[in-house]
C-alpha cells in the first residue's frame, strides 16, 4: 500500500464513493503510470477520472458495466475480486490467468495491470480458429 | 388500409447478467411497466403507451447482447406470405410455437446474413394495462423515470450489410430513408417498414450478431433532459448526449444498462414515406450524421457493442 500523499491529485479531491481509507496502487505494467484506488472501488472508475495523460497506455472506456469488453486488462500481480463479467470477453480459463474487465475489478492489494483490449476483428478470428 | 404486412418492431429479447439490477434499470429508471416473470427466468416488460402484452424480454445469461428482434404483422396470412418469400430467398425458417412467450402467438424465426435472429409474428394479446381507449387521458398513471413511451428501434452490428439491405428491402418490404456510403462500400443503413425514420438499422462490423443499442421513445426534448438528470442522479453509465443525430434528426442520449447493453432514449425524427428519396452521407460528413453537434464519431460508437 502507498501513502495518500504520494498519489496523483485531481479535481474533485480524494477517491471514491463509499471507498474506505484503504488505498491501493494500480500500476500500468511497463510504464511510470500509477494511480490509487480505494478498497471497494472499481479500477476503471479511477482510471477514467485520472488517466488522461500522454505516455500512459490507456484502458478504453466502454459500457462500464461488464458487457462490452473494451476495458479488458490482464492483472500481473496483486489480489483482487471481480464481479460478473460477460463470458464473451473473459472466459473461465482467461479469468484464471488474470484477465478481467477493469469495470468489474476491485483491488484487495496493490496491482500491476496491462490493457488487453481485443478488437472485434481479432475476436472473430479467434472464434473461427477455435471452431476449426 | 395503407400500411399492410409488417407493422412495427414488436419484441426484443436481451441478455442480462443480473436480473435484479436489470429490472431496476428498465422499470424504475427507464420507466417500462413490469408485466411478469416466467419459470425459465425471463422477465417481460412494456412501455406505458404500448397496447400489447409486452415488447421487451430480459433473459438472464452469462453474456450480454441481443437474442432476437421481432416484427409484428397485421395478419397470420401476411406472416405466411413472408415465410414463402424468405424460404425462396434461401433462408431457413424455424417455427416458434404459440405460448413460447406469454400472450404471444406463433412466430417464425430466421438468421439474416449479419448473424442476427429476426422473427415475425401476427398475434399478441392486448395488455390489461394498455393505454385507455374510451375518452382517454394522456396517460392512466403518471409515467415513471425517463417516461419511455415505447420500445422504438434497434441498431445492430454485423457483416454482409449489402445482403441485409437486399433482404429487408426486397423480401420484407422495408424502405431505406438514410445510408452512409464510404469509398470501400456501405458502412450503415437505416430502414423502416412504417413511416418512422427507422425501425431497424445496421452498421458493418466484423463480428456477427452484435447489438449497438436498443432505443426507447420519449415525448420530446425536455424529456431527454429529464432522462439526463436521472442518469446523473443514479450514476447510470452515459455514452454520448444529450445531442442530436443528423441521420433521422432525432434527439438522443446513448447510455448503458447494468449489463453493458447500450440503450438510447430518442425523440423526434422526421416522418419517412416510401416514395421519399434516400438521404446519403459520405465519409467526410458522417461525423455530423451520427452526432450532429459534436460533428465527429467517437471511438466507442464503432467498437463498443454487446
Interface residues (C-beta under 8 A of the other chain):
Chain A: X17 X60 X61 X62 X63 X64 X65 X66 X67 X68 X70 X84 X85 X86 X87 X88 X119 X120 X121 X123 X124
Chain B: X17 X18 X62 X63 X64 X65 X205 X206 X207 X208 X210 X235 X237 X239 X256 X257 X258 X259 X260 X261 X262 X299 X300 X303 X304 X305 X306
